[in-house]
Amino acid sequence: MPELRDAPGYPSVQPQSLDDVRLYIVKRRTQIYLDAAQTAKLDEMAAAERTTRSSLIRQAIDAYIDEHERKTAAWREQWKEAVAATAGIAPYLEDGAEYVEKLRRVGAERLTELEER
């Protein structure tokens, strides 16, 4: 059974026009495994959009990364808002540095008492 990408009309089979100038970006080769249904659907979509299977996969990856970054930024913003909303919520507590210094001082005094015995 002939592959869809070998059929006339598939973009990679068509000769490129001379006025079609493209900027080529260095890419790294990555191998993935697709089942027959995924491959057939991608080939169908690629033919309809006059592009390649690889191009569609790169577009899908870019969309996934963009969505992930958007969700991460939204989560980070929610976190900042939560911290801001709770900052200073317990003003009766000592400053962190003062509290640690107090604990050290009490510990040192206790150690001195134990050594004197």
Number of C-alpha atoms within 10 A of each C-alpha: 3 6 8 15 18 11 13 10 13 19 18 15 11 11 7 10 7 6 6 6 8 6 5 6 6 6 6 6 6 5 6 5 7 10 7 9 9 11 14 16 12 18 21 17 15 21 19 13 12 14 15 20 19 12 11 16 13 12 12 12 12 12 12 12 12 12 12 12 12 12 12 12 12 12 12 12 12 12 12 11 12 11 11 11 10 9 10 10 9 8 8 7 9 11 9 9 9 10 12 12 11 13 12 12 12 12 12 12 12 11 11 11 10 9 8 6 5
